[in-house]
């Protein structure tokens, strides 16, 4: 740690933050080396917990055999070092050593720039630039467009082709993973690859967004120093803090933000510049103004949520500030912003990116905004999830309804249901809808939305999907059950997937993924072979499609339809392959293949268990 001490002693040192009054676990950090291959975050956390060790943070790196772990104090760190060093895990002997804190990215970048200016090796020069020559910068409106809408200058048809190609790549990987994790499905996979251009299921044409500009109904704006030097600027960062950038640019010329949201940003920026409170600095943890979230709807309602760090302000000062906000947006110059709902959130030190658990203080106006979707009415609270592109969400939910093949005897399980949009849009076509959602605000909205739309066959449960779903699923007695899951970016908890696998009366599942790559483990677990951990017949993907909810960016929603495996059809595929000369060379090791689920016994040659699917 000697290097750290030297750098914190220097003015502007990249570790200066660890000398402040605020807590940081970076000063109680260790590196665990020689970890087993293929372990994940949860594996390491469970291993440490099993031995009485409670880490504060864990940082794993893909395909690396080491991890950084931080603790809340020196006592817990020393306890962990003593316990873990020399411990054996999966034939690997672990070693532990002290680790340096993470350098502050802003200070690190500043140090590199200063060194570069002084002739020392620091920040890399741009290719082709001459010594002493400054790189010509693009205008700020181009820089921010590249940061938040990287495809803004790509023709829309080309954007769609790129996104469809991206989803095709996900399906190619899923095809390989199914073959490697469920040998019994290899015959089916070979037939599918032959039919669908080397992927496991048909990929239907991407469905475009009905609108390509000003489509976002929710935007989160940071508050900081502008890239032009203007203090108290509201907008988007040019880069991430960890990338060494805190400069903020106004959204006024961005293509995806609505004119209503831009009007709120402009009015709010004028207000905060009249106050004595500084913007919050992620570098020094000083200051107050942190974030502005704006939600809008097609029926011209607008919600603004102000995030403010109270620091050591007295309650009277905060109440006066809220009163000034109320007066400004209802009677003052901010009235032109046409805000119909205003909230204030106290966001303290070291708050992570997630703000869903922070209490919202209602300042003025309605408690909710309302939206219309597929002819239905929905209310939306500050923290409730609602798709950010309403016209494209209608395209998405219509596709889900088409694929679900529902009737009046069907029960729909709407997992991660948000304000109930998917389930409510399908409710009139089925016997019952059961929704599960983590956010209590969203559940309250969903119940109100069902009532507002005159629905009595809908119920909603609040809690973690992994805790609630197994109980709800076991209580469903309907012979026709379809699950629709629309989880956050990281996908479903493995407990939910295992519960789905065990519930063999659940034959169809529609997975809506906002990041199909991140959900890959979910897809694999749905399809992998039966084991002691994974019970119940596997699923297989039978249909896939991308829906563009995020024009001008590389993101899109992916829909996959999974159906429970019918082993009789697997047998037919096996015989089909055995009769096909082009595949017969793959079949080795003659023996009986037992289809345990169907009870059928088939004479054929099966695939070598040690082969890898091409």
C-alpha positions as CSV (number, residue, x, y, z in Angstrom):
1,X,0.0,0.0,0.0
2,X,3.1,2.3,-0.1
3,X,2.2,3.5,-3.6
4,X,-1.2,4.4,-2.4
5,X,0.1,6.4,0.6
6,X,2.5,8.3,-1.8
7,X,-0.3,9.2,-4.2
8,X,-2.8,10.3,-1.5
9,X,-0.2,12.5,-0.1
10,X,0.3,14.3,-3.4
11,X,-2.1,17.1,-4.4
12,X,-4.8,15.7,-6.6
13,X,-3.8,12.1,-5.8
14,X,-6.0,9.4,-7.4
15,X,-6.7,7.9,-4.0
16,X,-7.6,11.1,-2.2
17,X,-11.1,10.0,-1.6
18,X,-10.1,7.3,0.9
19,X,-8.8,10.0,3.2
20,X,-12.2,11.7,3.5
21,X,-14.8,11.4,6.2
22,X,-17.1,9.2,4.2
23,X,-17.0,5.4,4.4
24,X,-15.5,3.5,1.6
25,X,-14.9,-0.3,1.7
26,X,-12.0,0.2,-0.8
27,X,-9.6,0.6,2.1
28,X,-10.5,-2.9,3.3
29,X,-9.9,-4.7,0.0
30,X,-8.3,-8.1,-0.7
31,X,-7.5,-10.1,-3.8
32,X,-8.4,-13.8,-3.8
33,X,-6.3,-15.7,-6.3
34,X,-6.4,-19.2,-7.9
35,X,-10.2,-19.5,-8.0
36,X,-11.7,-22.5,-9.7
37,X,-12.8,-22.1,-13.3
38,X,-16.4,-21.2,-14.3
39,X,-17.5,-19.9,-10.9
40,X,-19.9,-16.9,-10.8
41,X,-20.6,-14.1,-8.4
42,X,-23.2,-16.1,-6.5
43,X,-20.9,-19.1,-6.2
44,X,-18.2,-17.0,-4.6
45,X,-20.6,-15.2,-2.3
46,X,-22.1,-18.5,-1.1
47,X,-18.7,-20.0,-0.5
48,X,-17.6,-17.1,1.6
49,X,-20.9,-17.0,3.5
50,X,-20.6,-20.7,4.2
51,X,-17.3,-20.0,6.0
52,X,-18.7,-17.1,8.1
53,X,-17.3,-14.4,5.9
54,X,-19.6,-11.4,4.9
55,X,-18.1,-9.4,2.0
56,X,-19.3,-5.9,1.3
57,X,-18.6,-6.0,-2.4
58,X,-17.3,-8.6,-4.8
59,X,-15.8,-8.0,-8.2
60,X,-15.3,-11.0,-10.5
61,X,-13.7,-10.8,-14.0
62,X,-14.8,-13.1,-16.8
63,X,-12.4,-16.0,-17.6
64,X,-10.1,-14.8,-14.8
65,X,-9.1,-16.8,-11.8
66,X,-9.0,-14.0,-9.3
67,X,-11.5,-11.6,-7.6
68,X,-11.5,-8.5,-5.6
69,X,-13.5,-8.5,-2.3
70,X,-14.0,-5.6,0.1
71,X,-15.2,-5.5,3.7
72,X,-16.9,-3.1,6.1
73,X,-13.9,-2.9,8.5
74,X,-10.4,-4.1,9.1
75,X,-11.5,-6.8,11.5
76,X,-13.7,-8.5,8.9
77,X,-11.0,-8.1,6.3
78,X,-8.3,-9.7,8.5
79,X,-10.7,-12.5,9.5
80,X,-11.3,-13.3,5.8
81,X,-7.6,-13.3,4.9
82,X,-6.8,-15.7,7.8
83,X,-9.7,-18.0,6.9
84,X,-9.5,-18.1,3.1
85,X,-5.7,-18.2,2.6
86,X,-4.7,-21.8,2.0
87,X,-8.3,-23.0,1.9
88,X,-9.1,-25.6,-0.8
89,X,-12.1,-25.1,-3.2
90,X,-12.8,-27.6,-6.0
91,X,-9.2,-28.9,-6.0
92,X,-7.8,-25.3,-6.0
93,X,-5.8,-23.9,-3.1
94,X,-6.8,-20.3,-2.6
95,X,-4.4,-17.5,-1.7
96,X,-5.3,-14.0,-0.5
97,X,-3.3,-10.7,-0.5
98,X,-4.1,-7.1,0.3
99,X,-5.3,-5.1,-2.7
100,X,-4.9,-1.4,-3.6
101,X,-8.1,0.7,-3.6
102,X,-9.6,1.6,-6.9
103,X,-8.3,4.9,-8.3
104,X,-10.9,7.7,-8.6
105,X,-11.5,7.7,-12.4
106,X,-11.9,11.5,-12.7
107,X,-8.7,12.1,-10.7
108,X,-6.9,9.4,-12.7
109,X,-7.8,10.9,-16.0
110,X,-6.8,14.4,-14.8
111,X,-3.4,13.0,-13.7
112,X,-2.9,11.3,-17.0
113,X,-3.7,14.6,-18.9
114,X,-1.3,16.6,-16.6
115,X,1.5,14.0,-17.2
116,X,0.9,14.1,-20.9
117,X,1.1,17.9,-21.0
118,X,4.4,17.7,-19.1
119,X,6.0,15.3,-21.5
120,X,5.4,12.2,-19.3
121,X,3.7,9.1,-20.5
122,X,0.1,9.7,-19.7
123,X,-3.1,9.9,-21.8
124,X,-2.8,8.4,-25.2
125,X,-2.7,10.8,-28.1
126,X,-5.2,10.5,-30.9
127,X,-4.0,8.6,-33.9
128,X,-2.5,11.0,-36.5
129,X,-2.2,14.0,-34.2
130,X,1.1,16.0,-34.1
131,X,2.9,16.8,-30.9
132,X,1.5,20.0,-29.4
133,X,-1.4,20.0,-31.7
134,X,-4.9,19.8,-30.1
135,X,-7.4,17.5,-31.6
136,X,-10.3,19.2,-33.3
137,X,-13.4,18.4,-31.2
138,X,-16.8,17.8,-32.7
139,X,-19.6,20.1,-31.7
140,X,-21.3,19.2,-28.4
141,X,-24.6,18.4,-30.0
142,X,-22.8,15.7,-32.1
143,X,-20.8,14.4,-29.1
144,X,-23.9,14.0,-27.0
145,X,-25.8,12.4,-29.9
146,X,-23.0,9.9,-30.3
147,X,-23.1,9.2,-26.5
148,X,-26.9,8.6,-26.0
149,X,-28.1,7.8,-29.5
150,X,-25.1,6.2,-31.3
151,X,-27.1,5.2,-34.4
152,X,-28.6,8.7,-34.9
153,X,-27.0,9.1,-38.3
154,X,-27.7,5.5,-39.5
155,X,-30.7,5.0,-41.8
156,X,-33.5,3.4,-39.9
157,X,-33.7,0.3,-42.2
158,X,-30.0,-0.3,-41.5
159,X,-30.6,0.1,-37.8
160,X,-33.2,-2.7,-38.0
161,X,-30.9,-5.0,-39.9
162,X,-28.1,-4.6,-37.3
163,X,-30.5,-5.4,-34.5
164,X,-31.9,-8.4,-36.2
165,X,-28.3,-9.6,-36.9
166,X,-27.5,-9.1,-33.2
167,X,-30.5,-11.3,-32.2
168,X,-29.5,-13.9,-34.8
169,X,-26.1,-14.1,-33.1
170,X,-27.8,-14.7,-29.7
171,X,-29.8,-17.6,-31.2
172,X,-26.6,-19.1,-32.7
173,X,-25.0,-19.1,-29.3
174,X,-28.1,-20.5,-27.7
175,X,-28.1,-23.3,-30.4
176,X,-24.6,-24.3,-29.4
177,X,-25.3,-24.1,-25.7
178,X,-28.4,-26.3,-26.0
179,X,-26.4,-28.9,-27.8
180,X,-23.7,-28.8,-25.2
181,X,-26.0,-29.0,-22.2
182,X,-28.7,-31.4,-23.4
183,X,-27.5,-34.2,-25.6
184,X,-31.0,-35.7,-25.9
185,X,-32.0,-32.6,-27.9
186,X,-29.3,-33.0,-30.5
187,X,-31.5,-34.8,-33.1
188,X,-34.0,-32.0,-32.9
189,X,-31.3,-29.4,-33.1
190,X,-29.8,-30.9,-36.3
191,X,-33.2,-30.8,-38.0
192,X,-33.8,-27.2,-36.8
193,X,-30.4,-26.0,-38.0
194,X,-31.2,-27.6,-41.4
195,X,-34.5,-25.7,-41.6
196,X,-33.5,-22.3,-40.1
197,X,-30.1,-21.4,-41.4
198,X,-28.1,-22.9,-38.5
199,X,-30.2,-21.6,-35.6
200,X,-32.5,-23.4,-33.3
201,X,-35.8,-21.8,-34.3
202,X,-37.2,-19.4,-36.9
203,X,-36.3,-15.8,-36.4
204,X,-39.1,-13.6,-37.7
205,X,-38.6,-10.2,-39.2
206,X,-37.9,-7.5,-36.7
207,X,-40.9,-5.3,-36.0
208,X,-40.0,-1.6,-36.2
209,X,-41.1,1.2,-33.8
210,X,-44.0,3.2,-35.1
211,X,-42.0,6.3,-34.1
212,X,-38.3,6.9,-34.4
213,X,-37.9,10.3,-32.7
214,X,-39.0,11.8,-29.4
215,X,-40.3,8.4,-28.3
216,X,-39.0,8.2,-24.8
217,X,-41.6,8.6,-22.1
218,X,-39.1,8.4,-19.3
219,X,-35.7,10.1,-19.1
220,X,-33.2,10.4,-16.3
221,X,-31.1,13.6,-16.5
222,X,-28.0,14.2,-14.4
223,X,-27.1,17.6,-12.9
224,X,-23.5,18.8,-13.1
225,X,-21.1,21.2,-14.7
226,X,-21.7,21.6,-18.4
227,X,-19.2,20.7,-21.0
228,X,-19.3,24.3,-22.0
229,X,-18.3,25.3,-18.4
230,X,-21.8,26.4,-17.3
231,X,-22.5,25.4,-13.8
232,X,-25.8,23.6,-12.8
233,X,-26.5,22.1,-16.2
234,X,-29.2,19.5,-16.6
235,X,-28.8,16.9,-19.2
236,X,-26.8,13.8,-20.2
237,X,-23.2,13.0,-19.4
238,X,-20.8,12.8,-22.3
239,X,-19.3,9.6,-20.7
240,X,-19.5,7.5,-17.6
241,X,-17.9,8.6,-14.4
242,X,-15.7,5.4,-14.3
243,X,-14.5,6.5,-17.8
244,X,-13.3,9.8,-16.3
245,X,-16.0,12.1,-17.5
246,X,-18.5,14.2,-15.6
247,X,-19.3,16.8,-18.3
248,X,-23.0,17.4,-18.9
249,X,-24.7,18.5,-22.1
250,X,-28.2,19.7,-22.5
251,X,-30.7,17.3,-24.2
252,X,-32.1,20.2,-26.3
253,X,-30.9,18.8,-29.6
254,X,-31.2,15.0,-28.9
255,X,-33.6,13.1,-31.1
256,X,-35.1,10.6,-28.7
257,X,-36.2,13.0,-25.9
258,X,-39.7,14.5,-26.2
259,X,-40.3,18.2,-26.5
260,X,-42.3,18.0,-23.2
261,X,-39.3,16.6,-21.3
262,X,-37.0,19.2,-22.9
263,X,-39.3,21.9,-21.7
264,X,-39.2,20.6,-18.1
265,X,-35.4,20.3,-18.2
266,X,-35.1,23.9,-19.3
267,X,-37.5,25.2,-16.7
268,X,-35.8,23.2,-13.9
269,X,-32.4,24.3,-14.9
270,X,-33.5,27.9,-14.7
271,X,-34.8,27.3,-11.2
272,X,-31.7,25.5,-9.7
273,X,-29.5,28.3,-11.0
274,X,-31.4,30.8,-8.8
275,X,-30.8,28.7,-5.7
276,X,-27.7,28.8,-3.4
277,X,-27.3,25.0,-3.6
278,X,-24.4,23.5,-5.6
279,X,-24.6,20.5,-7.8
280,X,-23.6,17.2,-6.3
281,X,-20.0,16.1,-7.1
282,X,-19.3,12.3,-7.3
283,X,-15.7,13.2,-6.9
284,X,-15.9,15.0,-3.6
285,X,-19.3,13.9,-2.4
286,X,-20.2,17.5,-1.8
287,X,-23.1,19.5,-3.2
288,X,-26.9,18.8,-3.4
289,X,-28.6,18.7,-6.9
290,X,-28.2,15.1,-8.3
291,X,-30.8,14.1,-10.8
292,X,-34.1,15.0,-12.6
293,X,-36.4,12.2,-13.9
294,X,-39.1,13.2,-16.3
295,X,-42.0,10.9,-17.2
296,X,-44.5,11.9,-19.9
297,X,-47.6,10.3,-21.5
298,X,-49.5,10.6,-24.8
299,X,-52.4,12.3,-23.0
300,X,-50.1,15.2,-22.2
301,X,-49.4,14.5,-18.5
302,X,-45.9,15.1,-17.1
303,X,-44.3,14.0,-13.9
304,X,-41.0,15.5,-12.6
305,X,-39.0,13.8,-9.9
306,X,-36.2,15.9,-8.3
307,X,-33.3,14.0,-6.6
308,X,-31.5,16.1,-4.0
309,X,-28.7,15.3,-1.4
310,X,-29.7,17.1,1.8
311,X,-26.2,16.9,3.2
312,X,-26.4,18.7,6.6
313,X,-29.3,21.0,5.8
314,X,-31.9,21.6,8.4
315,X,-35.4,20.3,7.8
316,X,-36.7,23.9,7.6
317,X,-34.4,24.6,4.7
318,X,-35.5,21.6,2.8
319,X,-39.2,22.4,3.4
320,X,-38.6,25.9,2.2
321,X,-36.9,24.5,-1.0
322,X,-39.8,22.2,-1.7
323,X,-42.2,25.2,-1.2
324,X,-40.1,27.2,-3.7
325,X,-40.2,24.4,-6.2
326,X,-44.0,24.2,-5.8
327,X,-44.5,27.9,-6.3
328,X,-42.1,28.0,-9.3
329,X,-43.8,25.2,-11.2
330,X,-47.4,26.2,-10.3
331,X,-47.3,30.0,-10.3
332,X,-43.9,31.1,-11.5
333,X,-41.9,30.9,-14.7
334,X,-41.8,27.1,-14.5
335,X,-45.6,26.9,-15.0
336,X,-44.8,26.8,-18.8
337,X,-43.3,23.4,-18.2
338,X,-46.8,22.0,-17.7
339,X,-45.9,19.6,-14.9
340,X,-48.9,17.8,-13.6
341,X,-47.1,15.8,-10.9
342,X,-44.0,16.9,-8.9
343,X,-42.0,14.8,-6.5
344,X,-38.9,15.4,-4.3
345,X,-36.5,12.5,-3.4
346,X,-33.7,12.7,-0.8
347,X,-30.8,10.9,-2.2
348,X,-27.9,10.6,0.3
349,X,-24.3,9.7,0.1
350,X,-23.0,6.6,-1.7
351,X,-26.4,5.8,-3.1
352,X,-26.1,3.3,-5.9
353,X,-27.6,3.8,-9.4
354,X,-30.8,2.1,-8.3
355,X,-33.2,4.7,-6.8
356,X,-36.3,2.5,-6.6
357,X,-36.2,2.1,-2.8
358,X,-35.9,5.8,-2.0
359,X,-39.1,7.4,-0.6
360,X,-40.8,10.0,-2.9
361,X,-42.2,13.1,-1.3
362,X,-45.2,14.4,-3.2
363,X,-44.8,18.2,-3.7
364,X,-47.7,19.2,-5.9
365,X,-50.2,18.0,-8.6
366,X,-51.5,14.6,-9.1
367,X,-49.9,11.6,-7.5
368,X,-49.7,9.7,-10.8
369,X,-49.6,10.3,-14.5
370,X,-51.9,8.2,-16.8
371,X,-51.3,6.6,-20.1
372,X,-53.4,4.8,-22.7
373,X,-52.1,1.6,-24.3
374,X,-54.0,-0.8,-26.6
375,X,-57.3,1.0,-25.7
376,X,-56.7,0.5,-22.0
377,X,-56.0,3.0,-19.2
378,X,-52.9,2.8,-16.9
379,X,-51.8,4.9,-14.0
380,X,-48.0,5.2,-13.4
381,X,-46.3,6.0,-10.1
382,X,-42.8,7.5,-9.8
383,X,-41.0,4.2,-9.3
384,X,-43.3,2.0,-11.4
385,X,-41.9,0.3,-14.5
386,X,-43.6,1.1,-17.8
387,X,-42.0,0.6,-21.2
388,X,-40.3,3.7,-22.3
389,X,-41.7,3.7,-25.9
390,X,-45.5,3.5,-25.7
391,X,-46.3,3.0,-29.4
392,X,-43.6,0.3,-29.7
393,X,-44.8,-1.3,-26.5
394,X,-48.2,-1.8,-28.2
395,X,-46.4,-3.6,-31.0
396,X,-44.5,-5.7,-28.5
397,X,-47.6,-6.7,-26.4
398,X,-49.6,-7.4,-29.5
399,X,-46.9,-9.9,-30.6
400,X,-47.0,-11.5,-27.2
401,X,-50.7,-11.9,-27.4
402,X,-50.4,-13.4,-30.9
403,X,-47.8,-16.0,-29.7
404,X,-49.5,-17.0,-26.5
405,X,-52.4,-18.9,-28.1
406,X,-54.8,-18.2,-25.3
407,X,-58.4,-19.1,-24.8
408,X,-61.1,-18.8,-22.2
409,X,-59.7,-21.7,-20.2
410,X,-56.1,-20.2,-20.0
411,X,-54.3,-18.9,-17.0
412,X,-51.6,-16.4,-17.6
413,X,-48.7,-15.9,-15.1
414,X,-47.3,-12.4,-15.7
415,X,-43.9,-12.4,-14.0
416,X,-42.2,-9.0,-13.4
417,X,-45.5,-7.4,-14.4
418,X,-44.7,-3.8,-13.6
419,X,-48.0,-1.8,-13.7
420,X,-49.7,-4.9,-15.2
421,X,-49.6,-3.9,-18.8
422,X,-49.1,-7.3,-20.4
423,X,-51.5,-9.2,-18.2
424,X,-54.2,-6.6,-18.3
425,X,-54.0,-6.4,-22.1
426,X,-54.7,-10.1,-22.3
427,X,-57.2,-10.5,-19.4
428,X,-60.4,-10.4,-21.5
429,X,-59.2,-13.4,-23.5
430,X,-58.4,-15.7,-20.6
431,X,-59.8,-17.2,-17.5
432,X,-57.3,-15.7,-15.1
433,X,-54.2,-13.5,-14.9
434,X,-51.8,-13.6,-12.0
435,X,-49.1,-10.9,-11.8
436,X,-45.9,-10.9,-9.8
437,X,-43.9,-7.7,-9.2
438,X,-41.2,-6.6,-6.7
439,X,-42.1,-2.9,-6.5
440,X,-45.1,-2.2,-4.2
441,X,-45.9,1.0,-6.0
442,X,-46.2,-0.8,-9.3
443,X,-48.4,-3.5,-7.7
444,X,-50.7,-0.8,-6.3
445,X,-50.8,0.7,-9.8
446,X,-51.5,-2.7,-11.4
447,X,-54.5,-3.3,-9.0
448,X,-55.9,0.2,-9.7
449,X,-55.4,-0.4,-13.5
450,X,-57.3,-3.6,-13.4
451,X,-60.1,-2.0,-11.6
452,X,-60.1,1.1,-13.9
453,X,-60.5,-1.2,-16.9
454,X,-63.3,-3.2,-15.3
455,X,-61.4,-6.5,-14.9
456,X,-62.2,-8.9,-12.1
457,X,-60.1,-11.9,-13.2
458,X,-56.8,-10.4,-12.4
459,X,-54.7,-10.6,-9.2
460,X,-51.3,-9.2,-8.3
461,X,-48.7,-10.3,-5.8
462,X,-45.8,-8.2,-4.4
463,X,-42.4,-9.7,-3.7
464,X,-39.3,-11.1,-5.3
465,X,-40.2,-13.4,-8.1
466,X,-37.9,-16.1,-6.7
467,X,-39.9,-16.0,-3.4
468,X,-43.4,-15.6,-4.7
469,X,-43.5,-17.5,-8.0
470,X,-43.1,-21.1,-6.7
471,X,-46.0,-20.7,-4.3
472,X,-48.2,-19.0,-6.9
473,X,-47.4,-21.6,-9.5
474,X,-48.2,-24.5,-7.2
475,X,-51.6,-23.1,-6.5
476,X,-52.6,-22.9,-10.2
477,X,-54.7,-25.9,-11.1
478,X,-55.6,-24.8,-14.7
479,X,-54.5,-27.4,-17.4
480,X,-53.7,-24.5,-19.7
481,X,-51.0,-22.3,-18.1
482,X,-48.8,-19.9,-20.0
483,X,-46.1,-17.9,-18.3
484,X,-45.0,-14.5,-19.7
485,X,-41.8,-13.1,-18.2
486,X,-40.5,-9.6,-18.7
487,X,-37.6,-9.4,-16.2
488,X,-35.0,-6.6,-15.6
489,X,-31.9,-6.5,-17.7
490,X,-30.0,-9.2,-15.7
491,X,-32.8,-11.8,-16.2
492,X,-34.7,-14.0,-13.8
493,X,-33.3,-15.5,-10.6
494,X,-32.3,-19.1,-11.1
495,X,-34.9,-20.1,-8.5
496,X,-37.7,-18.9,-10.8
497,X,-36.3,-20.9,-13.7
498,X,-36.0,-24.0,-11.6
499,X,-39.6,-23.5,-10.4
500,X,-40.8,-23.2,-14.0
501,X,-38.9,-26.4,-14.9
502,X,-40.5,-28.3,-12.0
503,X,-44.1,-27.2,-12.9
504,X,-44.7,-29.6,-15.8
505,X,-48.3,-28.5,-16.3
506,X,-46.7,-25.2,-17.5
507,X,-46.2,-26.0,-21.2
508,X,-45.5,-22.6,-22.8
509,X,-43.4,-19.7,-21.8
510,X,-42.9,-16.3,-23.5
511,X,-39.7,-14.6,-22.5
512,X,-39.4,-10.9,-23.2
513,X,-35.8,-9.8,-22.9
514,X,-34.5,-6.3,-23.0
515,X,-30.9,-7.7,-23.2
516,X,-31.0,-11.2,-24.7
517,X,-27.2,-11.7,-24.1
518,X,-27.6,-11.0,-20.4
519,X,-30.6,-13.5,-20.3
520,X,-28.6,-16.3,-21.9
521,X,-28.1,-18.3,-18.7
522,X,-31.9,-18.3,-18.2
523,X,-32.4,-19.6,-21.8
524,X,-29.8,-22.3,-21.2
525,X,-31.3,-23.4,-17.9
526,X,-34.8,-23.7,-19.5
527,X,-33.3,-26.1,-22.0
528,X,-30.6,-28.0,-20.2
529,X,-30.9,-31.7,-19.4
530,X,-32.6,-33.0,-16.3
531,X,-30.3,-33.3,-13.2
532,X,-30.4,-33.4,-9.5
533,X,-30.6,-29.6,-9.5
534,X,-32.8,-29.1,-12.6
535,X,-36.0,-31.2,-12.4
536,X,-38.8,-31.4,-14.9
537,X,-38.7,-31.9,-18.7
538,X,-36.8,-29.1,-20.5
539,X,-38.2,-26.4,-22.8
540,X,-37.0,-25.7,-26.3
541,X,-37.2,-22.4,-28.3
542,X,-39.7,-22.6,-31.2
543,X,-40.0,-18.9,-32.2
544,X,-38.0,-15.7,-31.9
545,X,-38.3,-12.1,-32.9
546,X,-36.9,-8.6,-32.2
547,X,-39.0,-5.6,-31.6
548,X,-37.4,-2.2,-31.8
549,X,-38.3,-0.2,-28.7
550,X,-35.2,2.0,-28.8
551,X,-34.6,3.6,-32.2
552,X,-31.2,5.4,-32.7
553,X,-29.5,2.9,-30.3
554,X,-28.3,-0.6,-30.5
555,X,-30.8,-1.9,-28.0
556,X,-34.1,-3.8,-28.8
557,X,-36.5,-6.2,-27.1
558,X,-36.3,-9.9,-28.0
559,X,-39.2,-12.2,-27.7
560,X,-38.6,-16.0,-27.4
561,X,-41.4,-18.6,-27.3
562,X,-40.4,-21.7,-25.4
563,X,-42.4,-24.9,-25.3
564,X,-42.0,-28.0,-23.1
565,X,-40.2,-30.8,-24.8
566,X,-42.3,-33.6,-26.2
567,X,-40.1,-36.7,-26.2
568,X,-42.2,-38.4,-28.9
569,X,-41.1,-35.7,-31.3
570,X,-37.5,-36.2,-30.3
571,X,-37.8,-39.9,-31.2
572,X,-39.1,-38.9,-34.6
573,X,-36.2,-36.6,-35.1
574,X,-33.8,-39.4,-34.1
575,X,-35.2,-41.7,-36.7
576,X,-35.1,-38.9,-39.3
577,X,-31.4,-38.4,-38.7
578,X,-30.7,-42.1,-38.7
579,X,-32.2,-42.4,-42.1
580,X,-30.2,-39.4,-43.4
581,X,-26.8,-40.4,-44.8
582,X,-25.4,-36.9,-44.2
583,X,-25.9,-37.2,-40.4
584,X,-25.3,-40.9,-39.9
585,X,-21.6,-40.4,-39.5
586,X,-22.2,-38.4,-36.3
587,X,-24.1,-41.3,-34.6
588,X,-21.8,-43.5,-32.6
589,X,-22.0,-46.1,-29.7
590,X,-24.9,-48.3,-30.5
591,X,-27.2,-48.9,-27.5
592,X,-30.7,-48.4,-26.3
593,X,-31.9,-44.9,-25.9
594,X,-34.5,-44.6,-23.2
595,X,-37.0,-41.7,-23.4
596,X,-37.8,-41.7,-19.7
597,X,-40.6,-39.2,-19.8
598,X,-42.5,-40.9,-22.6
599,X,-41.7,-44.4,-21.5
600,X,-40.6,-45.3,-25.1
601,X,-37.6,-47.5,-25.8
602,X,-35.9,-47.0,-29.2
603,X,-33.2,-49.0,-30.9
604,X,-30.8,-46.5,-32.4
605,X,-27.3,-45.1,-32.1
606,X,-26.9,-42.2,-29.8
607,X,-24.5,-39.3,-29.8
608,X,-21.2,-39.6,-28.0
609,X,-21.7,-37.9,-24.6
610,X,-18.3,-36.3,-24.9
611,X,-18.8,-34.7,-28.2
612,X,-19.3,-31.0,-28.5
613,X,-22.2,-29.5,-30.5
614,X,-20.8,-27.7,-33.6
